């Protein structure tokens, strides 16, 4: 994915960011890793709606994009830990702000606030 981002024009930087962190699960995974290193099973239990196959895929993409570090320990059974890299950690303020917005949005929608309508 990093190659495609490097080839994008400067006016596409939101698209470039979405290429890296877009998708249903990536920011949620990063959010769990803000709390510290996790094993695969811990992440899987923390997000019961994601399948193990999709979690593996999303973790591999985050690793390929340099946001997550994967460490495999030579044990039986294998022990694998995931943590944030410097690049992954740099998303903390953005992800936490999105989380705040999500709470705000849900409260507004749940309290009979103005319905969200598309622009004409």
Secondary structure, DSSP 4 states (H G I P E B T S, - for coil): -HHHHHTS-GGGHHHHHHHHH-SSSHHHHHHHHTT--EEHHHHHHHTTTS-HHHHHHHHHHHHHTTSEEEEEES-SS-EEEEEE-HHHHTTHHHHHHHHHHHHHHHHHHHTT-PPP----
